[in-house]
Amino acid sequence: MNKVDYDRALYYTHRSEWDNLLILMVRTKDDLLSKRIEHFLHAYHFSNEYTDVEKNLYTLLRYIEHANFTFSVEQPLEETFAEM
């Protein structure tokens, strides 16, 4: 897992940079993140119901939060900087 992917996904979602989010969806090694991004972008572009878009956005954001928390528990900050 690459923590940068989750930070980028959060940033692109916050800034509404859908093209960059699509590129991240293709390049990330995390299949679940890719699938969550795909569902959100599909709902954003093709759904007529705002509730579908909102549901997929919150699902994506919850997964990003969960992945960031899991990553930080598995690898403390000192180990992350030592790898750089």
Secondary structure as GFF3:
##gff-version 3
##sequence-region A 1 84
A	DSSP	alpha_helix	3	15	.	.	.	ID=ss1
A	DSSP	alpha_helix	18	27	.	.	.	ID=ss2
A	DSSP	alpha_helix	31	46	.	.	.	ID=ss3
A	DSSP	alpha_helix	50	74	.	.	.	ID=ss4
A	DSSP	alpha_helix	77	83	.	.	.	ID=ss5
###
